[in-house]
Amino acid sequence: MKITFNKKILIVKGSSFDPKWIKILKKNFNKNLSFIDEKKFNLNFKNKDNIYGIIGLPRNKFDSNKLKLFKNLEWLHFNGAGIESYMDPWLLNSKIIITNGKIAQGPSVSDHALALILYFSRNIFLSRNSKIQKYRGIGSKIRPIELRKKRVIIFGCGGIGNNICERLKSFGCYVIGVSDNYTSMIHTYDEFHLYEDSHKLFKNADITICAAPLTKFSKHFFNYKLFKSMKKDSIFINISRGAIVKTNDLLKNDILKKFRGIGLDVTDPEPLKMKNKLSKRPNILITPHIAGPSDHNRERSYELIFRNIKRYLKSLPLINKVDKEREY
């Protein structure tokens, strides 16, 4: 199928945008593309009616009032997986198609989740600031744990959740998936439950991993009541969005002390203040929202952009289309 019409797509490129892919995109779609540096980009430029798609619109420059002036805008692509900050009522009710970078970061984020789990299961957290002699004393009281036969709940069974499940099954874990919608019936999940039926499951979980998108439904899903019901000496991991956890509830002493370990790549607010109690606890590891990057995730992102430009210009369905009702 040939490209039969000419529509202009604006690509906002950051300083790290690979020059190789700029050449590839220009070679294939030069008549349809315009590039602008992220530092120079704003929504106040002329010739708005010529723009039909915008790729890589930065979060800090998203303004629905200005986007309304793009009378022919049909498509917005956001490079990241999380799009909650773009869920403006006007955009949700518009006919503009939204795509994002979900699934592309699955391998890297799932690797990070596993690293956080092993940090606590193998007692690495006990030796972090200890001398070997002191660690041996602590280690004799708190034994490392095996992942084999541990019950794991993955909250959110999208691209990231499925990748986490695949890795944990290789460790011999019993994996329970929880999501807002039915997922594919793949052999890696031992059980599957919907959000509304899941609350009683957490009391028996050795490890709970939050991998869900932030939506109206998932916001503050992990609150004091749910944390209180969780198994003593279990592990809690969050590698999706900080606001899915009610941070003030997690800060309560009876909650902090009950967990063997809490691994957070995301927090709310983000970043936390240096004096925040979560930053000082020995059984908590906070990484600065670094689960997504890897040596291959950008290549997958560029490939997605390439394929979607090609599909858009051929009037084909786009990959990674966001469901506006579900907000992901």
Secondary structure, 3 states (H helix, E strand, C coil): CCCCCCCEEEEEECCCCCHHHHHHHHHHHHHHEEEEEHHHCCCCCCCHHHEEEEECCCHHHCCHHHHCCCCCCCEEEECCCCCHHHCCHHHHHCCCEEEECCCCCHHHHHHHHHHHHHHHHCCHHHHCCCCHHHHHHHHCCCCCCCCCCCEEEEECCCHHHHHHHHHHHCCCCEEEEEECCCCCCCCCCCEEEEHHHCHHHHHHCCEEEECCCCCCCCCCCECHHHHHHCCCCCEEEECCCHHHECHHHHCCHHHHCCCCEEEECCCCCCCCCCCCHHHCCCCEEECCCCCCCCCCHHHHHHHHHHHHHHHHHCCCCCCCECCCCCCC
